[in-house]
Amino acid sequence: MNTDSALLAKRLIDGEKLKESEYLLLLSASDAELKEQLRQAAVKQRRRIYGNEVFVRGLIEIGNHCKNDCYYCGIRKSNKNADRYRLTPDEILFCADEGYRLGFRTFVLQGGEDAAFSDALLAGLISEIKLRHPDCAVTLSLGERGEESFRALYAAGADRYLLRHETASPDHYKKLHPPALSFANRMESLRILRKIGYAVGAGFMVGSPFQTKADLAKDLFFIQEFRPDMCGIGPFIPHKDTPFADFPAGALEDTCFLLSLIRLIVPEILLPATTALGTVHPTGREQGILSGANVVMPNLSPVSVRKKYSLYDNKICTGEESAECRDCLNQRMQAIGYKIVTDRGDKRTKGANNNGNL
């Protein structure tokens, strides 16, 4: 084991902040023994705060129309092969009601940047979900809507907002997005969300085209300094109808290593084992949990539209009913010594069974 990287690992495990250059050294020099040491430390931190509980988020993919043209995304506006849809308010509310019956206490409304989902429409939906299910949290993942919209949706009752920063490198950001999209605006949106009062989620792809270890070091340093409440990371998976169709997918091992590092950087963070992890490997989500993650996100969307919400190719769980999806995940978590709980799954700060104040 490299002495420098071993010392950096110890400092990180002990709760010290690292410099961006030190994260780069850790990413560049880590060997199998060091990765396992960090994985075990991450699991210890997660167990200290969350025990063996795994939170579930009910994912409702409300529509796949999007005004943006991100080079990696299967629902980009230029994809003429995308089978577009929008769920009606009644369909969305039915998904939430069914999810509540199945034990979900957080609903994630996810979709492209679509003006048809106006502030008034979304605010009405959020208010109705909270009226029907006041013990639940509503998370939004609807892109950059602007401060006025963010405030209106927060006032309607939204609790959390997930807006992946995608990369903390301005140069890398330009390689993943068309000129109309701004790195500065993405970062400012995250700051605005926090100022308003949301629990804020950031995140990035692992192994995305043109990504370097230096880019990943910037991501880790950004996570350290911004300290998001949630962080959604998963391997890049190409979509056949995008400019990045021929790029290789990101690696499971790299993603799990980064999950461990993020858990150590922000011990109380809410960290999903994503569907993308389960797509690149049959036990990817389990390996994510065993690397420090503590959230899974089963799909509550109608089975009829799941294949249409295709951000990347070969996405799993597009044909299962919601109850089957939850039961399957529950069995998978039990098999590795964890349990799915009926809980809002708020961020905790002082140890297992303390729900914090988010």
BATOR-127888 format. One record per residue (C-alpha): residue number from 1; residue in one letter; chain; z, x, y. Coordinates in Angstrom, 2 decimals. Layout:
N
<NUM; A; A; <Z; X; Y>>,
...
end
This chain:
358
<1; M; A; <0.00; 0.00; 0.00>>,
<2; N; A; <-1.00; 1.36; 3.40>>,
<3; T; A; <2.13; 2.38; 5.32>>,
<4; D; A; <0.95; 1.05; 8.69>>,
<5; S; A; <-0.05; -2.34; 7.34>>,
<6; A; A; <3.20; -2.55; 5.31>>,
<7; L; A; <5.21; -1.98; 8.49>>,
<8; L; A; <3.19; -4.63; 10.33>>,
<9; A; A; <3.74; -7.06; 7.47>>,
<10; K; A; <7.49; -6.45; 7.60>>,
<11; R; A; <7.57; -7.03; 11.35>>,
<12; L; A; <5.65; -10.28; 10.95>>,
<13; I; A; <7.95; -11.44; 8.14>>,
<14; D; A; <10.93; -10.61; 10.34>>,
<15; G; A; <9.60; -12.91; 13.06>>,
<16; E; A; <8.18; -10.35; 15.49>>,
<17; K; A; <5.08; -10.96; 17.56>>,
<18; L; A; <2.12; -8.67; 16.93>>,
<19; K; A; <-0.63; -7.46; 19.22>>,
<20; E; A; <-4.21; -8.54; 18.64>>,
<21; S; A; <-5.07; -5.00; 17.55>>,
<22; E; A; <-2.23; -5.12; 15.02>>,
<23; Y; A; <-3.53; -8.34; 13.53>>,
<24; L; A; <-6.89; -6.62; 13.16>>,
<25; L; A; <-5.24; -3.74; 11.33>>,
<26; L; A; <-3.41; -6.16; 9.06>>,
<27; L; A; <-6.63; -8.04; 8.28>>,
<28; S; A; <-8.56; -4.85; 7.68>>,
<29; A; A; <-6.08; -2.90; 5.57>>,
<30; S; A; <-4.37; -5.53; 3.45>>,
<31; D; A; <-4.47; -5.03; -0.32>>,
<32; A; A; <-3.55; -7.39; -3.15>>,
<33; E; A; <0.10; -6.29; -3.25>>,
<34; L; A; <0.51; -6.80; 0.50>>,
<35; K; A; <-1.21; -10.19; 0.41>>,
<36; E; A; <1.14; -11.33; -2.34>>,
<37; Q; A; <4.15; -10.14; -0.37>>,
<38; L; A; <2.98; -12.11; 2.67>>,
<39; R; A; <2.18; -15.17; 0.55>>,
<40; Q; A; <5.66; -15.21; -0.93>>,
<41; A; A; <7.22; -14.79; 2.52>>,
<42; A; A; <5.11; -17.68; 3.86>>,
<43; V; A; <6.17; -19.96; 1.02>>,
<44; K; A; <9.80; -19.00; 1.64>>,
<45; Q; A; <9.46; -19.98; 5.31>>,
<46; R; A; <7.75; -23.26; 4.46>>,
<47; R; A; <10.45; -24.10; 1.89>>,
<48; R; A; <13.18; -23.23; 4.40>>,
<49; I; A; <11.84; -25.79; 6.86>>,
<50; Y; A; <10.08; -28.38; 4.70>>,
<51; G; A; <11.48; -27.87; 1.20>>,
<52; N; A; <8.95; -28.86; -1.46>>,
<53; E; A; <7.72; -31.87; 0.51>>,
<54; V; A; <4.02; -32.30; 1.24>>,
<55; F; A; <2.99; -34.65; 4.04>>,
<56; V; A; <-0.06; -36.88; 3.67>>,
<57; R; A; <-2.40; -37.97; 6.45>>,
<58; G; A; <-4.68; -40.93; 5.85>>,
<59; L; A; <-8.11; -39.86; 7.09>>,
<60; I; A; <-10.30; -42.62; 8.53>>,
<61; E; A; <-13.78; -41.35; 9.43>>,
<62; I; A; <-14.67; -43.92; 12.06>>,
<63; G; A; <-18.27; -42.85; 12.70>>,
<64; N; A; <-20.77; -40.01; 12.38>>,
<65; H; A; <-22.72; -40.39; 15.62>>,
<66; C; A; <-22.28; -37.32; 17.84>>,
<67; K; A; <-23.79; -36.24; 21.14>>,
<68; N; A; <-23.32; -32.55; 20.33>>,
<69; D; A; <-25.53; -30.14; 18.44>>,
<70; C; A; <-23.11; -27.61; 16.92>>,
<71; Y; A; <-25.12; -25.29; 14.71>>,
<72; Y; A; <-22.78; -25.59; 11.70>>,
<73; C; A; <-22.22; -29.36; 11.59>>,
<74; G; A; <-24.00; -31.85; 9.39>>,
<75; I; A; <-23.57; -34.72; 11.87>>,
<76; R; A; <-25.11; -32.78; 14.78>>,
<77; K; A; <-27.36; -34.94; 16.93>>,
<78; S; A; <-30.52; -33.10; 15.86>>,
<79; N; A; <-30.03; -33.88; 12.16>>,
<80; K; A; <-32.62; -36.60; 11.64>>,
<81; N; A; <-31.62; -36.91; 7.97>>,
<82; A; A; <-28.09; -38.09; 8.77>>,
<83; D; A; <-27.46; -41.71; 7.78>>,
<84; R; A; <-25.58; -42.85; 10.87>>,
<85; Y; A; <-22.79; -45.42; 10.90>>,
<86; R; A; <-19.87; -46.72; 12.93>>,
<87; L; A; <-16.94; -48.59; 11.43>>,
<88; T; A; <-16.03; -51.84; 13.14>>,
<89; P; A; <-12.53; -52.31; 14.56>>,
<90; D; A; <-11.74; -54.70; 11.70>>,
<91; E; A; <-12.87; -52.13; 9.13>>,
<92; I; A; <-10.71; -49.43; 10.74>>,
<93; L; A; <-7.67; -51.73; 10.82>>,
<94; F; A; <-8.24; -52.68; 7.18>>,
<95; C; A; <-8.24; -48.98; 6.24>>,
<96; A; A; <-4.94; -48.48; 8.10>>,
<97; D; A; <-3.37; -51.57; 6.50>>,
<98; E; A; <-4.44; -50.42; 3.04>>,
<99; G; A; <-3.16; -46.92; 3.76>>,
<100; Y; A; <0.21; -48.28; 4.83>>,
<101; R; A; <0.47; -50.23; 1.59>>,
<102; L; A; <-0.20; -46.99; -0.30>>,
<103; G; A; <2.56; -45.12; 1.52>>,
<104; F; A; <0.71; -43.39; 4.36>>,
<105; R; A; <2.64; -43.10; 7.61>>,
<106; T; A; <0.10; -41.10; 9.62>>,
<107; F; A; <-3.49; -42.17; 10.22>>,
<108; V; A; <-6.13; -39.74; 11.47>>,
<109; L; A; <-9.04; -41.34; 13.31>>,
<110; Q; A; <-11.85; -38.79; 13.10>>,
<111; G; A; <-15.41; -38.96; 14.34>>,
<112; G; A; <-18.11; -37.34; 16.41>>,
<113; E; A; <-18.23; -37.43; 20.20>>,
<114; D; A; <-19.65; -40.92; 20.56>>,
<115; A; A; <-19.64; -42.97; 23.76>>,
<116; A; A; <-19.81; -46.19; 21.73>>,
<117; F; A; <-16.14; -45.61; 20.92>>,
<118; S; A; <-15.02; -46.25; 24.49>>,
<119; D; A; <-11.52; -45.69; 25.79>>,
<120; A; A; <-10.97; -49.44; 25.87>>,
<121; L; A; <-12.08; -49.91; 22.27>>,
<122; L; A; <-10.03; -46.99; 20.99>>,
<123; A; A; <-6.97; -47.90; 23.05>>,
<124; G; A; <-7.08; -51.40; 21.58>>,
<125; L; A; <-7.32; -49.99; 18.06>>,
<126; I; A; <-4.46; -47.56; 18.58>>,
<127; S; A; <-2.25; -50.24; 20.11>>,
<128; E; A; <-2.95; -52.62; 17.23>>,
<129; I; A; <-2.23; -50.00; 14.57>>,
<130; K; A; <1.07; -49.17; 16.27>>,
<131; L; A; <1.91; -52.88; 16.61>>,
<132; R; A; <1.28; -53.52; 12.92>>,
<133; H; A; <2.89; -50.28; 11.76>>,
<134; P; A; <5.41; -49.08; 14.38>>,
<135; D; A; <6.87; -46.46; 12.02>>,
<136; C; A; <3.53; -44.66; 11.81>>,
<137; A; A; <1.87; -41.88; 13.80>>,
<138; V; A; <-1.73; -41.98; 15.00>>,
<139; T; A; <-3.66; -38.72; 15.18>>,
<140; L; A; <-7.04; -38.50; 16.90>>,
<141; S; A; <-9.81; -36.03; 16.14>>,
<142; L; A; <-12.63; -37.16; 18.40>>,
<143; G; A; <-13.71; -34.05; 20.28>>,
<144; E; A; <-13.65; -33.25; 23.98>>,
<145; R; A; <-13.25; -36.58; 25.78>>,
<146; G; A; <-11.86; -35.35; 29.11>>,
<147; E; A; <-8.44; -35.68; 30.71>>,
<148; E; A; <-8.79; -39.30; 31.84>>,
<149; S; A; <-9.69; -40.39; 28.31>>,
<150; F; A; <-6.98; -38.26; 26.72>>,
<151; R; A; <-4.40; -39.88; 29.01>>,
<152; A; A; <-5.62; -43.42; 28.31>>,
<153; L; A; <-5.42; -42.92; 24.55>>,
<154; Y; A; <-1.99; -41.32; 24.79>>,
<155; A; A; <-0.77; -44.26; 26.87>>,
<156; A; A; <-2.09; -46.60; 24.16>>,
<157; G; A; <0.17; -44.91; 21.62>>,
<158; A; A; <-1.70; -41.95; 20.13>>,
<159; D; A; <0.78; -39.29; 19.01>>,
<160; R; A; <-1.31; -36.27; 18.07>>,
<161; Y; A; <-4.71; -34.81; 18.81>>,
<162; L; A; <-6.57; -32.37; 16.59>>,
<163; L; A; <-9.20; -30.32; 18.43>>,
<164; R; A; <-10.25; -27.23; 16.53>>,
<165; H; A; <-10.88; -24.36; 18.88>>,
<166; E; A; <-13.36; -23.06; 16.23>>,
<167; T; A; <-13.02; -19.45; 17.41>>,
<168; A; A; <-10.91; -17.64; 20.01>>,
<169; S; A; <-13.79; -15.31; 20.81>>,
<170; P; A; <-16.06; -16.47; 23.65>>,
<171; D; A; <-18.95; -14.42; 22.26>>,
<172; H; A; <-18.55; -15.87; 18.78>>,
<173; Y; A; <-18.26; -19.37; 20.25>>,
<174; K; A; <-21.71; -18.97; 21.81>>,
<175; K; A; <-23.17; -18.10; 18.41>>,
<176; L; A; <-21.81; -21.30; 16.86>>,
<177; H; A; <-22.65; -23.76; 19.65>>,
<178; P; A; <-25.54; -24.59; 21.99>>,
<179; P; A; <-25.27; -23.62; 25.69>>,
<180; A; A; <-24.15; -27.14; 26.65>>,
<181; L; A; <-20.79; -26.52; 24.98>>,
<182; S; A; <-18.28; -24.29; 26.73>>,
<183; F; A; <-15.58; -22.09; 25.24>>,
<184; A; A; <-13.62; -22.40; 28.49>>,
<185; N; A; <-13.76; -26.19; 28.35>>,
<186; R; A; <-12.56; -26.23; 24.74>>,
<187; M; A; <-9.54; -24.10; 25.59>>,
<188; E; A; <-8.82; -26.11; 28.73>>,
<189; S; A; <-8.96; -29.32; 26.69>>,
<190; L; A; <-6.24; -27.98; 24.40>>,
<191; R; A; <-4.07; -27.13; 27.40>>,
<192; I; A; <-4.61; -30.59; 28.91>>,
<193; L; A; <-3.67; -32.28; 25.64>>,
<194; R; A; <-0.42; -30.35; 25.53>>,
<195; K; A; <0.31; -31.11; 29.20>>,
<196; I; A; <-0.14; -34.84; 28.56>>,
<197; G; A; <2.38; -34.76; 25.74>>,
<198; Y; A; <0.38; -34.88; 22.53>>,
<199; A; A; <1.37; -32.90; 19.47>>,
<200; V; A; <-1.67; -30.62; 19.53>>,
<201; G; A; <-3.71; -29.24; 16.66>>,
<202; A; A; <-6.11; -26.33; 16.88>>,
<203; G; A; <-8.04; -24.64; 14.08>>,
<204; F; A; <-11.03; -22.63; 12.98>>,
<205; M; A; <-13.45; -22.00; 10.13>>,
<206; V; A; <-13.00; -18.98; 7.88>>,
<207; G; A; <-16.16; -17.04; 7.07>>,
<208; S; A; <-18.33; -18.81; 9.62>>,
<209; P; A; <-21.65; -17.17; 10.52>>,
<210; F; A; <-21.34; -13.96; 12.57>>,
<211; Q; A; <-17.53; -13.98; 12.29>>,
<212; T; A; <-15.85; -10.58; 12.21>>,
<213; K; A; <-12.31; -9.51; 11.41>>,
<214; A; A; <-11.93; -8.84; 15.13>>,
<215; D; A; <-12.76; -12.51; 15.76>>,
<216; L; A; <-10.12; -13.57; 13.23>>,
<217; A; A; <-7.58; -11.26; 14.88>>,
<218; K; A; <-8.28; -13.12; 18.15>>,
<219; D; A; <-7.68; -16.42; 16.33>>,
<220; L; A; <-4.33; -15.26; 14.99>>,
<221; F; A; <-3.27; -13.93; 18.39>>,
<222; F; A; <-4.29; -17.23; 20.01>>,
<223; I; A; <-2.23; -19.17; 17.44>>,
<224; Q; A; <0.73; -16.89; 18.18>>,
<225; E; A; <0.52; -17.39; 21.94>>,
<226; F; A; <-0.49; -21.08; 22.11>>,
<227; R; A; <1.74; -22.12; 19.17>>,
<228; P; A; <-0.05; -25.35; 18.23>>,
<229; D; A; <1.89; -28.05; 16.43>>,
<230; M; A; <-0.85; -28.21; 13.80>>,
<231; C; A; <-3.58; -25.82; 12.70>>,
<232; G; A; <-6.50; -26.93; 10.58>>,
<233; I; A; <-8.35; -24.07; 8.94>>,
<234; G; A; <-10.75; -24.12; 6.04>>,
<235; P; A; <-13.65; -22.13; 4.66>>,
<236; F; A; <-17.02; -22.51; 6.32>>,
<237; I; A; <-19.34; -24.46; 4.04>>,
<238; P; A; <-23.04; -24.66; 4.97>>,
<239; H; A; <-24.90; -27.94; 5.38>>,
<240; K; A; <-28.54; -28.04; 4.27>>,
<241; D; A; <-29.76; -29.74; 7.46>>,
<242; T; A; <-28.35; -27.24; 9.97>>,
<243; P; A; <-29.50; -23.88; 11.34>>,
<244; F; A; <-26.78; -22.26; 9.20>>,
<245; A; A; <-28.02; -23.74; 5.92>>,
<246; D; A; <-28.64; -20.35; 4.32>>,
<247; F; A; <-25.38; -18.67; 5.28>>,
<248; P; A; <-22.80; -18.09; 2.53>>,
<249; A; A; <-19.62; -20.14; 2.36>>,
<250; G; A; <-16.28; -18.70; 3.39>>,
<251; A; A; <-13.96; -17.38; 0.68>>,
<252; L; A; <-10.98; -19.19; -0.81>>,
<253; E; A; <-8.95; -15.97; -0.95>>,
<254; D; A; <-9.53; -15.20; 2.74>>,
<255; T; A; <-8.57; -18.74; 3.76>>,
<256; C; A; <-5.35; -18.68; 1.73>>,
<257; F; A; <-4.41; -15.29; 3.19>>,
<258; L; A; <-4.88; -16.66; 6.70>>,
<259; L; A; <-2.80; -19.74; 5.83>>,
<260; S; A; <0.04; -17.40; 4.86>>,
<261; L; A; <-0.28; -15.42; 8.07>>,
<262; I; A; <-0.30; -18.57; 10.23>>,
<263; R; A; <2.81; -19.89; 8.47>>,
<264; L; A; <4.59; -16.63; 9.30>>,
<265; I; A; <3.33; -16.59; 12.89>>,
<266; V; A; <4.49; -20.19; 13.57>>,
<267; P; A; <6.96; -21.04; 10.76>>,
<268; E; A; <7.36; -24.72; 11.73>>,
<269; I; A; <3.63; -25.44; 12.03>>,
<270; L; A; <1.98; -28.37; 10.25>>,
<271; L; A; <-0.64; -26.69; 8.10>>,
<272; P; A; <-3.15; -28.63; 5.99>>,
<273; A; A; <-4.64; -27.59; 2.69>>,
<274; T; A; <-8.03; -28.98; 3.64>>,
<275; T; A; <-10.68; -30.88; 1.73>>,
<276; A; A; <-12.97; -27.90; 2.32>>,
<277; L; A; <-10.59; -25.75; 0.25>>,
<278; G; A; <-10.88; -28.26; -2.58>>,
<279; T; A; <-14.65; -28.18; -2.20>>,
<280; V; A; <-15.01; -24.40; -2.65>>,
<281; H; A; <-12.64; -24.30; -5.65>>,
<282; P; A; <-11.34; -27.00; -8.04>>,
<283; T; A; <-7.73; -26.03; -7.31>>,
<284; G; A; <-8.31; -24.98; -3.72>>,
<285; R; A; <-5.86; -27.42; -2.18>>,
<286; E; A; <-3.14; -26.42; -4.64>>,
<287; Q; A; <-3.74; -22.78; -3.80>>,
<288; G; A; <-3.50; -23.66; -0.11>>,
<289; I; A; <-0.09; -25.28; -0.66>>,
<290; L; A; <1.00; -22.23; -2.67>>,
<291; S; A; <-0.02; -20.05; 0.30>>,
<292; G; A; <2.16; -21.86; 2.84>>,
<293; A; A; <0.37; -25.12; 3.70>>,
<294; N; A; <2.37; -28.37; 3.75>>,
<295; V; A; <-0.13; -31.17; 4.53>>,
<296; V; A; <-2.94; -32.86; 2.59>>,
<297; M; A; <-5.40; -35.41; 3.98>>,
<298; P; A; <-6.69; -37.98; 1.48>>,
<299; N; A; <-9.61; -40.13; 2.60>>,
<300; L; A; <-8.95; -43.78; 3.51>>,
<301; S; A; <-12.51; -44.41; 4.74>>,
<302; P; A; <-14.54; -47.08; 2.93>>,
<303; V; A; <-16.23; -45.54; -0.09>>,
<304; S; A; <-19.55; -46.91; 1.22>>,
<305; V; A; <-19.57; -44.48; 4.18>>,
<306; R; A; <-17.83; -41.38; 2.84>>,
<307; K; A; <-21.01; -39.56; 1.82>>,
<308; K; A; <-22.44; -40.29; 5.27>>,
<309; Y; A; <-19.64; -38.34; 6.98>>,
<310; S; A; <-21.13; -35.09; 5.78>>,
<311; L; A; <-19.98; -32.17; 7.92>>,
<312; Y; A; <-20.87; -29.80; 5.07>>,
<313; D; A; <-22.52; -30.04; 1.64>>,
<314; N; A; <-20.86; -31.09; -1.65>>,
<315; K; A; <-17.74; -32.58; -0.07>>,
<316; I; A; <-15.26; -33.79; -2.70>>,
<317; C; A; <-13.58; -37.20; -3.06>>,
<318; T; A; <-16.48; -39.26; -1.72>>,
<319; G; A; <-16.44; -41.77; -4.60>>,
<320; E; A; <-12.75; -42.42; -5.20>>,
<321; E; A; <-10.91; -45.47; -3.94>>,
<322; S; A; <-8.02; -44.70; -1.59>>,
<323; A; A; <-5.36; -45.41; -4.23>>,
<324; E; A; <-7.11; -43.13; -6.73>>,
<325; C; A; <-7.35; -40.36; -4.15>>,
<326; R; A; <-3.65; -40.50; -3.34>>,
<327; D; A; <-2.62; -40.72; -7.01>>,
<328; C; A; <-4.81; -37.75; -7.87>>,
<329; L; A; <-3.31; -35.64; -5.10>>,
<330; N; A; <0.20; -36.69; -6.04>>,
<331; Q; A; <-0.34; -35.52; -9.61>>,
<332; R; A; <-1.87; -32.26; -8.39>>,
<333; M; A; <1.11; -31.56; -6.14>>,
<334; Q; A; <3.63; -32.42; -8.87>>,
<335; A; A; <1.87; -30.01; -11.23>>,
<336; I; A; <2.69; -27.09; -8.91>>,
<337; G; A; <6.27; -28.16; -8.14>>,
<338; Y; A; <5.75; -30.13; -4.91>>,
<339; K; A; <6.02; -33.80; -4.01>>,
<340; I; A; <4.11; -36.06; -1.65>>,
<341; V; A; <6.48; -38.03; 0.57>>,
<342; T; A; <6.21; -41.30; 2.50>>,
<343; D; A; <6.89; -39.94; 5.97>>,
<344; R; A; <5.27; -39.63; 9.39>>,
<345; G; A; <5.36; -35.91; 8.74>>,
<346; D; A; <6.43; -34.76; 12.17>>,
<347; K; A; <6.94; -31.09; 12.89>>,
<348; R; A; <10.41; -29.89; 12.00>>,
<349; T; A; <12.30; -27.10; 13.66>>,
<350; K; A; <15.65; -26.60; 11.99>>,
<351; G; A; <15.09; -26.89; 8.26>>,
<352; A; A; <14.26; -29.36; 5.51>>,
<353; N; A; <14.94; -33.05; 6.20>>,
<354; N; A; <15.19; -32.54; 9.97>>,
<355; N; A; <12.34; -34.52; 11.51>>,
<356; G; A; <12.29; -32.75; 14.87>>,
<357; N; A; <11.21; -34.60; 17.98>>,
<358; L; A; <7.44; -34.74; 17.81>>,
end
